[in-house]
Amino acid sequence: MIFKVFFQPSKEINPRRENTQSLYLEAESEVEAQKIVEEQTNYNIEFLEGLSPKALEYEQQSPHFKITEFNK
């Protein structure tokens, strides 16, 4: 499943809505997606959203759509 992960770039700075970024990640479950991001980055995860087929189709239309791959 593809997840959209909303995050702040650092855990050291107080979260501000203006700094929220997102990435797309393929994982088996929400728990696995969260674990991958937490182990591979210093991001402060705000929200994980599993994308339905329709939502994924919509997101893929964005020029910024790219699935992020981390070392496992």
Buried (B, 14 or more C-beta within 10 A) or exposed (E): BBBBBBBBEEEEEEEEEEEBEBBBBEBEEBEBBBEBBEEBBEBBBBEBBBBEEEEBEEBEEEEEEEEBEEEE
